[in-house]
């Protein structure tokens, strides 16, 4: 990893540690920044998961029995299609072994879970599960992960 990549990772770790130490009623310095960020889109999330599974668009198409074409998946990942059918979401959740309900929420079919407010932190990113990340923090981690993956030699 490059020195600039390590520096970014260290800054992120400091931010996360600072965020985790903040009490519920105290605003951390990261909170103002986090409010300006957005939750990952369905397309960004699907692209991140596919890359994590080291699958090509064509491999997903084959795994779906051609139910989801590589062109359609590409349009989903780039945001040209924002609300695929629940059947497509179910197929992708099975291929990627991810939560179908979360995909339905990201696609706008279901309201986000009432059990967790948008400002509450959660632990969906396994590496940082103990940090109980907010959706904004998760979005930033996904952006950083994408950045790191672009730096890796093939």
Secondary structure by P-SEA (a helix, b strand, c coil): ccaaaaaaaaaaaaaaaaaaaccccccccaaaaaaacccccaaaaaaaaaaaacccaaaaaaaacccccaaaaaaaaacccccccaaaaaaaaaaacccaaaaaaaacccccccccccccccccccccccccccaaaaaaaaaaaaaaaaaccc
